Amino acid sequence: IGDMQVAEIDRADVRALHRDKAKTSPVAANRCLALVRSILNFAVDEGYIDSNVAARIEPEPEASRDRVLSKSEIRAFWRTLDGGDDMDPPAAACLKFLLATGVRRSEAVGATWAEFDFARDEWHIPATRTKNALPYIVPLSGLALDLLDDMAEWTAGAWRGAGGKAERPICTTDAVFPGAAGEALTGYA
């Protein structure tokens, strides 16, 4: 339907697109349907069409993900993070922190030092950064605290390479896990 004029698209076109994609990936088909709905809602709002033909098309059933890493997979992953010269240290620390806390990727990469209460060993994630828009508190294990200690040294500029030369930029944010330019990592780093 990408080559069609918006006014030419009918319900059968959207259903055919959704069904075709669902044959190989029901989840991708549902994301595609959601995108088409959004585009058609915009077209309605802007007056290009009178109604959204995709509005009542039912999404495909999605199976919930329940895959977890085994103990041996976690060990192998951790060893890779420890031994890899190819990975930026804050990115490796962030991946370890994900394992240690069980939080979402976007929550970890967006962590700032102001969110941590080290007197209580807690991390207070604000509602603006959670999937359900509710704040919550993550208790911090000894392992999580050790990882944060390492990042505190990194973000304070204490880490130096050979000859005392800084091997990372000065942080320009309060990010716990800074990226290569000193800004917060992204969820895809």
DRENPA-3360 file (N, C-alpha, C; in nm, 2 decimals, always signed):
BEGIN
1 = IGDMQVAE = +0.08/-0.12/+0.00/+0.00/+0.00/+0.00/+0.09/+0.13/+0.00 ~ +0.22/+0.11/+0.01/+0.30/+0.23/+0.01/+0.30/+0.31/-0.11 ~ +0.26/+0.26/-0.22/+0.26/+0.34/-0.35/+0.12/+0.40/-0.37 ~ +0.02/+0.36/-0.29/-0.12/+0.41/-0.31/-0.14/+0.54/-0.25 ~ -0.23/+0.62/-0.31/-0.28/+0.74/-0.25/-0.36/+0.70/-0.12 ~ -0.35/+0.79/-0.02/-0.42/+0.75/+0.11/-0.57/+0.73/+0.09 ~ -0.63/+0.81/+0.00/-0.77/+0.80/-0.02/-0.81/+0.67/-0.09 ~ -0.71/+0.61/-0.16/-0.74/+0.48/-0.23/-0.73/+0.36/-0.14;
9 = IDRADVRA = -0.67/+0.37/-0.03/-0.65/+0.26/+0.06/-0.79/+0.22/+0.12 ~ -0.82/+0.09/+0.11/-0.94/+0.04/+0.17/-0.91/-0.07/+0.28 ~ -1.01/-0.11/+0.35/-1.00/-0.21/+0.45/-0.93/-0.34/+0.40 ~ -0.97/-0.38/+0.28/-0.92/-0.51/+0.23/-0.77/-0.49/+0.20 ~ -0.72/-0.38/+0.16/-0.58/-0.36/+0.14/-0.50/-0.37/+0.27 ~ -0.55/-0.31/+0.38/-0.48/-0.32/+0.50/-0.48/-0.46/+0.56 ~ -0.60/-0.52/+0.55/-0.61/-0.66/+0.60/-0.51/-0.75/+0.52 ~ -0.50/-0.74/+0.39/-0.41/-0.82/+0.31/-0.27/-0.80/+0.35;
17 = LHRDKAKT = -0.23/-0.67/+0.37/-0.09/-0.64/+0.42/-0.07/-0.71/+0.55 ~ -0.16/-0.69/+0.65/-0.15/-0.75/+0.78/-0.14/-0.90/+0.78 ~ -0.23/-0.97/+0.70/-0.23/-1.11/+0.69/-0.10/-1.17/+0.63 ~ -0.05/-1.10/+0.52/+0.07/-1.14/+0.45/+0.19/-1.14/+0.55 ~ +0.20/-1.03/+0.62/+0.31/-1.02/+0.72/+0.30/-1.12/+0.83 ~ +0.18/-1.14/+0.88/+0.15/-1.23/+0.99/+0.20/-1.38/+0.96 ~ +0.21/-1.41/+0.83/+0.25/-1.55/+0.79/+0.39/-1.58/+0.84 ~ +0.48/-1.47/+0.84/+0.62/-1.49/+0.88/+0.64/-1.43/+1.02;
25 = SPVAANRC = +0.57/-1.33/+1.06/+0.60/-1.27/+1.19/+0.47/-1.20/+1.24 ~ +0.40/-1.26/+1.33/+0.28/-1.20/+1.39/+0.31/-1.07/+1.46 ~ +0.42/-1.06/+1.53/+0.45/-0.94/+1.61/+0.48/-0.83/+1.51 ~ +0.56/-0.85/+1.40/+0.59/-0.75/+1.31/+0.47/-0.71/+1.23 ~ +0.38/-0.80/+1.21/+0.25/-0.77/+1.14/+0.17/-0.67/+1.23 ~ +0.17/-0.69/+1.36/+0.09/-0.61/+1.45/+0.16/-0.47/+1.46 ~ +0.29/-0.46/+1.46/+0.36/-0.33/+1.46/+0.33/-0.25/+1.33 ~ +0.33/-0.33/+1.22/+0.30/-0.27/+1.09/+0.15/-0.21/+1.09;
33 = LALVRSIL = +0.06/-0.29/+1.14/-0.08/-0.25/+1.16/-0.09/-0.12/+1.24 ~ -0.02/-0.12/+1.35/-0.02/+0.00/+1.44/+0.03/+0.12/+1.37 ~ +0.14/+0.10/+1.29/+0.19/+0.22/+1.21/+0.09/+0.27/+1.11 ~ +0.03/+0.17/+1.03/-0.07/+0.21/+0.93/-0.19/+0.28/+1.00 ~ -0.23/+0.23/+1.12/-0.34/+0.30/+1.19/-0.30/+0.45/+1.23 ~ -0.17/+0.46/+1.27/-0.13/+0.60/+1.31/-0.12/+0.69/+1.19 ~ -0.08/+0.64/+1.08/-0.07/+0.72/+0.96/-0.21/+0.76/+0.91 ~ -0.30/+0.66/+0.92/-0.44/+0.69/+0.87/-0.51/+0.78/+0.97;
41 = NFAVDEGY = -0.48/+0.77/+1.10/-0.54/+0.87/+1.20/-0.49/+1.01/+1.17 ~ -0.36/+1.02/+1.13/-0.31/+1.15/+1.09/-0.38/+1.21/+0.97 ~ -0.40/+1.12/+0.87/-0.47/+1.16/+0.75/-0.62/+1.20/+0.78 ~ -0.68/+1.14/+0.88/-0.82/+1.18/+0.92/-0.81/+1.32/+0.99 ~ -0.71/+1.33/+1.08/-0.70/+1.46/+1.15/-0.67/+1.57/+1.06 ~ -0.60/+1.55/+0.95/-0.56/+1.65/+0.85/-0.66/+1.67/+0.74 ~ -0.77/+1.59/+0.74/-0.88/+1.61/+0.65/-0.85/+1.54/+0.51 ~ -0.75/+1.45/+0.50/-0.73/+1.39/+0.37/-0.83/+1.27/+0.35;
49 = IDSNVAAR = -0.88/+1.21/+0.46/-0.98/+1.11/+0.45/-1.08/+1.13/+0.56 ~ -1.20/+1.06/+0.54/-1.30/+1.08/+0.64/-1.29/+0.98/+0.76 ~ -1.24/+0.86/+0.73/-1.23/+0.76/+0.84/-1.11/+0.67/+0.82 ~ -1.07/+0.61/+0.93/-0.96/+0.52/+0.93/-1.00/+0.38/+0.90 ~ -0.97/+0.33/+0.78/-1.01/+0.20/+0.74/-0.95/+0.08/+0.82 ~ -0.84/+0.12/+0.89/-0.77/+0.02/+0.97/-0.81/+0.01/+1.12 ~ -0.90/+0.10/+1.15/-0.94/+0.12/+1.30/-0.98/+0.00/+1.37 ~ -1.06/-0.09/+1.30/-1.11/-0.21/+1.37/-1.06/-0.34/+1.33;
57 = IEPEPEAS = -0.94/-0.34/+1.26/-0.88/-0.46/+1.23/-0.81/-0.52/+1.35 ~ -0.84/-0.64/+1.38/-0.79/-0.71/+1.50/-0.64/-0.75/+1.48 ~ -0.56/-0.72/+1.58/-0.42/-0.77/+1.57/-0.41/-0.92/+1.58 ~ -0.30/-0.97/+1.54/-0.27/-1.12/+1.55/-0.24/-1.15/+1.70 ~ -0.27/-1.26/+1.75/-0.23/-1.30/+1.88/-0.08/-1.31/+1.89 ~ -0.03/-1.26/+2.00/+0.12/-1.26/+2.02/+0.15/-1.35/+2.14 ~ +0.25/-1.44/+2.13/+0.29/-1.52/+2.24/+0.39/-1.43/+2.32 ~ +0.37/-1.44/+2.45/+0.46/-1.37/+2.54/+0.60/-1.43/+2.54;
65 = RDRVLSKS = +0.70/-1.35/+2.56/+0.83/-1.40/+2.56/+0.86/-1.45/+2.70 ~ +0.92/-1.57/+2.71/+0.95/-1.62/+2.84/+1.09/-1.68/+2.84 ~ +1.17/-1.65/+2.74/+1.31/-1.70/+2.73/+1.39/-1.63/+2.83 ~ +1.47/-1.70/+2.90/+1.57/-1.65/+2.99/+1.70/-1.71/+2.97 ~ +1.81/-1.64/+3.00/+1.94/-1.70/+2.98/+1.97/-1.81/+3.09 ~ +2.03/-1.91/+3.05/+2.07/-2.02/+3.14/+2.19/-1.97/+3.22 ~ +2.23/-2.04/+3.33/+2.35/-2.00/+3.41/+2.47/-2.00/+3.32 ~ +2.49/-2.10/+3.24/+2.61/-2.11/+3.15/+2.61/-1.99/+3.05;
73 = EIRAFWRT = +2.49/-1.96/+3.00/+2.49/-1.84/+2.91/+2.52/-1.71/+2.97 ~ +2.48/-1.70/+3.10/+2.51/-1.57/+3.17/+2.66/-1.57/+3.20 ~ +2.72/-1.68/+3.24/+2.87/-1.68/+3.26/+2.94/-1.65/+3.13 ~ +2.90/-1.71/+3.02/+2.97/-1.68/+2.89/+2.96/-1.54/+2.85 ~ +2.84/-1.48/+2.87/+2.81/-1.34/+2.84/+2.90/-1.25/+2.92 ~ +2.90/-1.28/+3.05/+2.98/-1.20/+3.15/+3.13/-1.20/+3.11 ~ +3.18/-1.32/+3.08/+3.32/-1.34/+3.05/+3.35/-1.26/+2.92 ~ +3.26/-1.26/+2.82/+3.28/-1.18/+2.70/+3.29/-1.03/+2.73;
81 = LDGGDDMD = +3.21/-0.99/+2.82/+3.21/-0.85/+2.86/+3.34/-0.81/+2.94 ~ +3.39/-0.90/+3.02/+3.51/-0.88/+3.09/+3.63/-0.88/+3.00 ~ +3.63/-0.96/+2.90/+3.75/-0.98/+2.82/+3.75/-0.90/+2.69 ~ +3.65/-0.83/+2.66/+3.64/-0.77/+2.53/+3.70/-0.63/+2.52 ~ +3.81/-0.61/+2.44/+3.87/-0.48/+2.42/+3.79/-0.41/+2.31 ~ +3.70/-0.48/+2.24/+3.62/-0.42/+2.14/+3.50/-0.34/+2.19 ~ +3.47/-0.35/+2.32/+3.35/-0.28/+2.37/+3.39/-0.17/+2.47 ~ +3.32/-0.06/+2.45/+3.34/+0.05/+2.54/+3.31/+0.01/+2.68;
89 = PPAAACLK = +3.39/+0.04/+2.78/+3.37/+0.00/+2.92/+3.24/+0.04/+2.98 ~ +3.18/+0.16/+2.95/+3.05/+0.19/+3.01/+2.94/+0.11/+2.95 ~ +2.95/+0.07/+2.82/+2.85/-0.02/+2.76/+2.86/-0.15/+2.82 ~ +2.98/-0.21/+2.84/+2.99/-0.34/+2.91/+2.94/-0.33/+3.05 ~ +2.97/-0.23/+3.12/+2.92/-0.21/+3.26/+2.76/-0.20/+3.26 ~ +2.71/-0.13/+3.16/+2.56/-0.12/+3.15/+2.50/-0.26/+3.13 ~ +2.56/-0.34/+3.04/+2.50/-0.47/+3.02/+2.51/-0.56/+3.14 ~ +2.62/-0.55/+3.22/+2.63/-0.62/+3.34/+2.52/-0.57/+3.44;
97 = FLLATGVR = +2.50/-0.44/+3.44/+2.41/-0.38/+3.53/+2.27/-0.43/+3.50 ~ +2.24/-0.45/+3.37/+2.11/-0.50/+3.33/+2.09/-0.64/+3.39 ~ +2.19/-0.72/+3.39/+2.18/-0.85/+3.45/+2.17/-0.85/+3.60 ~ +2.24/-0.76/+3.66/+2.24/-0.75/+3.81/+2.11/-0.69/+3.86 ~ +2.04/-0.61/+3.78/+1.91/-0.55/+3.83/+1.78/-0.60/+3.77 ~ +1.79/-0.65/+3.65/+1.67/-0.69/+3.58/+1.58/-0.58/+3.53 ~ +1.63/-0.46/+3.52/+1.55/-0.35/+3.47/+1.55/-0.35/+3.32 ~ +1.47/-0.27/+3.26/+1.46/-0.25/+3.11/+1.59/-0.18/+3.06;
105 = RSEAVGAT = +1.62/-0.21/+2.94/+1.74/-0.14/+2.88/+1.73/+0.01/+2.88 ~ +1.61/+0.07/+2.85/+1.60/+0.21/+2.84/+1.61/+0.27/+2.98 ~ +1.57/+0.20/+3.08/+1.58/+0.25/+3.22/+1.73/+0.25/+3.26 ~ +1.81/+0.15/+3.23/+1.95/+0.15/+3.26/+2.03/+0.25/+3.19 ~ +2.01/+0.26/+3.06/+2.09/+0.36/+2.99/+2.06/+0.50/+3.02 ~ +1.94/+0.53/+3.07/+1.90/+0.66/+3.11/+1.93/+0.70/+3.25 ~ +1.99/+0.60/+3.33/+2.02/+0.63/+3.47/+2.11/+0.75/+3.49 ~ +2.07/+0.83/+3.59/+2.15/+0.94/+3.63/+2.19/+0.92/+3.78;
113 = WAEFDFAR = +2.30/+0.99/+3.82/+2.35/+0.97/+3.95/+2.25/+1.02/+4.05 ~ +2.17/+1.12/+4.02/+2.07/+1.18/+4.11/+1.96/+1.08/+4.15 ~ +1.94/+0.97/+4.07/+1.84/+0.88/+4.10/+1.87/+0.78/+4.21 ~ +2.00/+0.77/+4.25/+2.05/+0.67/+4.34/+2.05/+0.72/+4.49 ~ +2.00/+0.64/+4.58/+2.01/+0.67/+4.72/+2.10/+0.56/+4.78 ~ +2.23/+0.60/+4.79/+2.33/+0.50/+4.83/+2.33/+0.48/+4.98 ~ +2.26/+0.57/+5.06/+2.24/+0.54/+5.20/+2.15/+0.42/+5.22 ~ +2.05/+0.40/+5.13/+1.96/+0.29/+5.14/+1.99/+0.18/+5.03;
121 = DEWHIPAT = +2.09/+0.20/+4.95/+2.11/+0.10/+4.84/+1.99/+0.08/+4.75 ~ +1.94/+0.20/+4.71/+1.82/+0.19/+4.62/+1.84/+0.28/+4.50 ~ +1.77/+0.25/+4.40/+1.77/+0.33/+4.27/+1.62/+0.37/+4.25 ~ +1.59/+0.50/+4.25/+1.46/+0.55/+4.23/+1.44/+0.59/+4.09 ~ +1.37/+0.51/+4.01/+1.35/+0.54/+3.87/+1.22/+0.62/+3.86 ~ +1.23/+0.74/+3.80/+1.12/+0.83/+3.79/+1.01/+0.78/+3.69 ~ +0.89/+0.82/+3.71/+0.78/+0.78/+3.62/+0.80/+0.81/+3.48 ~ +0.88/+0.92/+3.45/+0.90/+0.96/+3.31/+0.98/+0.87/+3.24;
129 = RTKNALPY = +1.05/+0.77/+3.30/+1.14/+0.68/+3.24/+1.10/+0.53/+3.25 ~ +0.97/+0.51/+3.29/+0.93/+0.37/+3.31/+0.82/+0.34/+3.20 ~ +0.81/+0.22/+3.17/+0.71/+0.18/+3.06/+0.56/+0.20/+3.11 ~ +0.54/+0.18/+3.23/+0.40/+0.20/+3.28/+0.37/+0.34/+3.34 ~ +0.47/+0.43/+3.33/+0.46/+0.57/+3.37/+0.44/+0.58/+3.52 ~ +0.49/+0.48/+3.60/+0.48/+0.48/+3.74/+0.63/+0.48/+3.80 ~ +0.66/+0.56/+3.90/+0.79/+0.55/+3.95/+0.81/+0.42/+4.03 ~ +0.93/+0.37/+4.04/+0.95/+0.25/+4.12/+1.10/+0.25/+4.18;
137 = IVPLSGLA = +1.11/+0.17/+4.28/+1.24/+0.16/+4.35/+1.30/+0.03/+4.32 ~ +1.43/+0.03/+4.28/+1.50/-0.10/+4.26/+1.60/-0.12/+4.37 ~ +1.59/-0.22/+4.45/+1.69/-0.25/+4.56/+1.82/-0.29/+4.49 ~ +1.93/-0.24/+4.54/+2.06/-0.26/+4.47/+2.14/-0.37/+4.55 ~ +2.18/-0.47/+4.47/+2.26/-0.58/+4.53/+2.41/-0.53/+4.54 ~ +2.49/-0.61/+4.61/+2.63/-0.58/+4.62/+2.69/-0.57/+4.48 ~ +2.65/-0.66/+4.39/+2.71/-0.66/+4.26/+2.67/-0.53/+4.18 ~ +2.55/-0.49/+4.19/+2.50/-0.37/+4.13/+2.58/-0.25/+4.18;
145 = LDLLDDMA = +2.60/-0.25/+4.32/+2.67/-0.14/+4.38/+2.82/-0.14/+4.33 ~ +2.88/-0.25/+4.32/+3.02/-0.26/+4.27/+3.03/-0.20/+4.13 ~ +2.93/-0.24/+4.04/+2.93/-0.19/+3.91/+2.91/-0.03/+3.91 ~ +2.83/+0.02/+4.00/+2.81/+0.16/+4.01/+2.94/+0.23/+4.06 ~ +3.01/+0.16/+4.15/+3.14/+0.22/+4.20/+3.23/+0.23/+4.08 ~ +3.24/+0.13/+4.00/+3.33/+0.14/+3.88/+3.29/+0.25/+3.79 ~ +3.16/+0.27/+3.77/+3.12/+0.38/+3.68/+3.14/+0.52/+3.75 ~ +3.13/+0.52/+3.88/+3.16/+0.65/+3.95/+3.30/+0.69/+3.92;
153 = EWTAGAWR = +3.40/+0.60/+3.92/+3.54/+0.63/+3.89/+3.55/+0.68/+3.75 ~ +3.48/+0.61/+3.66/+3.48/+0.64/+3.51/+3.43/+0.78/+3.49 ~ +3.31/+0.81/+3.54/+3.24/+0.93/+3.51/+3.31/+1.05/+3.58 ~ +3.38/+1.02/+3.69/+3.45/+1.13/+3.76/+3.59/+1.16/+3.69 ~ +3.62/+1.09/+3.59/+3.75/+1.11/+3.52/+3.87/+1.05/+3.58 ~ +3.85/+0.95/+3.67/+3.96/+0.89/+3.74/+4.03/+0.79/+3.65 ~ +3.96/+0.74/+3.55/+4.02/+0.63/+3.47/+4.11/+0.69/+3.37 ~ +4.23/+0.64/+3.36/+4.33/+0.69/+3.27/+4.40/+0.58/+3.20;
161 = GAGGKAER = +4.44/+0.60/+3.08/+4.51/+0.50/+3.00/+4.66/+0.51/+3.02 ~ +4.74/+0.46/+2.93/+4.88/+0.46/+2.94/+4.94/+0.60/+2.94 ~ +5.03/+0.63/+3.02/+5.09/+0.76/+3.03/+5.00/+0.86/+3.10 ~ +4.90/+0.82/+3.16/+4.81/+0.92/+3.23/+4.72/+0.99/+3.14 ~ +4.72/+0.96/+3.01/+4.63/+1.03/+2.92/+4.49/+0.98/+2.93 ~ +4.39/+1.07/+2.93/+4.25/+1.03/+2.94/+4.21/+0.96/+2.81 ~ +4.15/+0.85/+2.83/+4.10/+0.77/+2.71/+3.95/+0.78/+2.69 ~ +3.89/+0.88/+2.74/+3.75/+0.90/+2.72/+3.72/+1.05/+2.73;
169 = PICTTDAV = +3.62/+1.09/+2.67/+3.59/+1.24/+2.68/+3.53/+1.27/+2.82 ~ +3.54/+1.39/+2.86/+3.48/+1.44/+2.98/+3.33/+1.43/+2.97 ~ +3.26/+1.38/+3.07/+3.11/+1.36/+3.06/+3.04/+1.50/+3.05 ~ +2.95/+1.50/+2.97/+2.87/+1.63/+2.95/+2.73/+1.61/+3.01 ~ +2.70/+1.50/+3.08/+2.57/+1.48/+3.14/+2.60/+1.41/+3.27 ~ +2.49/+1.39/+3.34/+2.49/+1.32/+3.47/+2.47/+1.17/+3.45 ~ +2.49/+1.13/+3.33/+2.47/+0.99/+3.30/+2.56/+0.89/+3.37 ~ +2.50/+0.79/+3.42/+2.58/+0.68/+3.49/+2.66/+0.60/+3.39;
177 = FPGAAGEA = +2.60/+0.58/+3.27/+2.67/+0.50/+3.16/+2.69/+0.59/+3.04 ~ +2.80/+0.67/+3.04/+2.81/+0.77/+2.93/+2.86/+0.69/+2.80 ~ +2.82/+0.75/+2.69/+2.86/+0.70/+2.56/+3.00/+0.76/+2.52 ~ +3.04/+0.73/+2.40/+3.17/+0.77/+2.35/+3.18/+0.92/+2.34 ~ +3.08/+0.99/+2.33/+3.09/+1.14/+2.32/+3.06/+1.21/+2.46 ~ +3.05/+1.12/+2.56/+3.03/+1.18/+2.69/+2.88/+1.20/+2.73 ~ +2.79/+1.17/+2.63/+2.65/+1.18/+2.65/+2.60/+1.04/+2.70 ~ +2.48/+1.04/+2.75/+2.42/+0.91/+2.79/+2.42/+0.81/+2.67;
185 = LTGYA = +2.44/+0.68/+2.71/+2.42/+0.58/+2.61/+2.28/+0.58/+2.55 ~ +2.26/+0.52/+2.43/+2.13/+0.50/+2.38/+2.09/+0.35/+2.41 ~ +1.97/+0.32/+2.40/+1.93/+0.18/+2.42/+1.98/+0.09/+2.32 ~ +2.04/+0.14/+2.21/+2.09/+0.05/+2.10/+2.24/+0.05/+2.10 ~ +2.31/+0.11/+2.20/+2.45/+0.11/+2.20/+2.51/-0.03/+2.22;
% end
